[in-house]
Amino acid sequence: MNLKVIAFDADDTLFVTEPYFQESEKAFCDLLADYLPQHELQKELFRMETQNLDRYGYGIKGFVLSMIETAYLVSNYTIPVSTVSKIIDLGKEMLQHPIELINGVEHTLQSLHGRYKLIVATKGDLKDQQRKLHDSGLGHYFHHIEVMADKQVLNYQKLLQRLEVAPEHFMMIGNSLKSDVIPVLEMGSFGVHVPFHVTWEHEKISHQVIHPNFTAIQELSDVLTFIP
């Protein structure tokens, strides 16, 4: 490897995120328990989230809007205004949640800082991701922060063009095989998967990844054992 740029996903790679979505989803299901059982509400919410990705993008705000739309749908537009207000409050709580760093993050960034150009390449709401990076205290490690509309090959190619780096000099590290690994492998870069104990349904894949530029690790600090 002749790396020049190392990119990190943010949510569930640098700091904990998905468990807070799941907590809010559980609270949402409790609020609407009179309309549908939890497993059916979860199915309807996921369908709405997936349908709205092109419209709202990724992140908490889109999630809240999808919860509200789902509430209207399953209640046949009879949901009380007070319940809608409680759903909005769930989103506000998520946006104000203290940052919890993933184990080994700061040590890893300290070790790589100054040796490589470090960047954040993540999906989500721009303002919320900027807040989380600021509150995490990690922002000073990064040369560039990119909040991406999506993580397809074309999105990564545009990112590399802006950074003026060739694919063979780029590595992406993240918890999602679907978003953080497979697209960068397809364009000739290096992809590193560091799993998190919970994964959003939309990010799950059913097949194994086998590629000469692919590495799977258990903890983020494991990258220090093979990055030169």
ChimeraX attribute file (.defattr): number of C-alpha atoms within 10 A of each C-alpha:
attribute: neighborCount
match mode: 1-to-1
recipient: residues
	/A:1	13
	/A:2	10
	/A:3	19
	/A:4	16
	/A:5	21
	/A:6	21
	/A:7	23
	/A:8	22
	/A:9	22
	/A:10	23
	/A:11	22
	/A:12	22
	/A:13	24
	/A:14	26
	/A:15	18
	/A:16	17
	/A:17	20
	/A:18	16
	/A:19	14
	/A:20	14
	/A:21	17
	/A:22	14
	/A:23	13
	/A:24	21
	/A:25	21
	/A:26	14
	/A:27	15
	/A:28	23
	/A:29	22
	/A:30	14
	/A:31	15
	/A:32	18
	/A:33	12
	/A:34	10
	/A:35	15
	/A:36	15
	/A:37	12
	/A:38	17
	/A:39	10
	/A:40	13
	/A:41	23
	/A:42	18
	/A:43	11
	/A:44	19
	/A:45	23
	/A:46	19
	/A:47	14
	/A:48	19
	/A:49	24
	/A:50	17
	/A:51	12
	/A:52	16
	/A:53	16
	/A:54	11
	/A:55	10
	/A:56	18
	/A:57	19
	/A:58	21
	/A:59	18
	/A:60	19
	/A:61	19
	/A:62	19
	/A:63	24
	/A:64	23
	/A:65	18
	/A:66	23
	/A:67	28
	/A:68	20
	/A:69	16
	/A:70	22
	/A:71	26
	/A:72	15
	/A:73	14
	/A:74	17
	/A:75	14
	/A:76	10
	/A:77	11
	/A:78	10
	/A:79	16
	/A:80	11
	/A:81	9
	/A:82	9
	/A:83	15
	/A:84	18
	/A:85	11
	/A:86	14
	/A:87	21
	/A:88	16
	/A:89	14
	/A:90	21
	/A:91	20
	/A:92	14
	/A:93	12
	/A:94	18
	/A:95	17
	/A:96	11
	/A:97	12
	/A:98	12
	/A:99	17
	/A:100	14
	/A:101	18
	/A:102	17
	/A:103	15
	/A:104	13
	/A:105	16
	/A:106	17
	/A:107	12
	/A:108	15
	/A:109	19
	/A:110	12
	/A:111	12
	/A:112	17
	/A:113	14
	/A:114	12
	/A:115	12
	/A:116	15
	/A:117	18
	/A:118	21
	/A:119	20
	/A:120	23
	/A:121	22
	/A:122	25
	/A:123	20
	/A:124	20
	/A:125	19
	/A:126	16
	/A:127	10
	/A:128	16
	/A:129	20
	/A:130	15
	/A:131	15
	/A:132	21
	/A:133	19
	/A:134	13
	/A:135	13
	/A:136	16
	/A:137	12
	/A:138	16
	/A:139	17
	/A:140	10
	/A:141	17
	/A:142	19
	/A:143	14
	/A:144	14
	/A:145	19
	/A:146	16
	/A:147	18
	/A:148	19
	/A:149	17
	/A:150	17
	/A:151	20
	/A:152	16
	/A:153	16
	/A:154	13
	/A:155	14
	/A:156	21
	/A:157	18
	/A:158	11
	/A:159	15
	/A:160	16
	/A:161	11
	/A:162	9
	/A:163	13
	/A:164	9
	/A:165	15
	/A:166	16
	/A:167	21
	/A:168	18
	/A:169	16
	/A:170	21
	/A:171	27
	/A:172	25
	/A:173	28
	/A:174	26
	/A:175	27
	/A:176	24
	/A:177	22
	/A:178	17
	/A:179	20
	/A:180	27
	/A:181	26
	/A:182	24
	/A:183	22
	/A:184	28
	/A:185	23
	/A:186	15
	/A:187	15
	/A:188	15
	/A:189	22
	/A:190	26
	/A:191	27
	/A:192	25
	/A:193	25
	/A:194	22
	/A:195	18
	/A:196	17
	/A:197	8
	/A:198	12
	/A:199	16
	/A:200	12
	/A:201	9
	/A:202	12
	/A:203	12
	/A:204	12
	/A:205	11
	/A:206	5
	/A:207	7
	/A:208	7
	/A:209	16
	/A:210	10
	/A:211	12
	/A:212	9
	/A:213	17
	/A:214	17
	/A:215	17
	/A:216	17
	/A:217	14
	/A:218	11
	/A:219	16
	/A:220	24
	/A:221	17
	/A:222	14
	/A:223	19
	/A:224	13
	/A:225	7
	/A:226	8
	/A:227	12
	/A:228	10
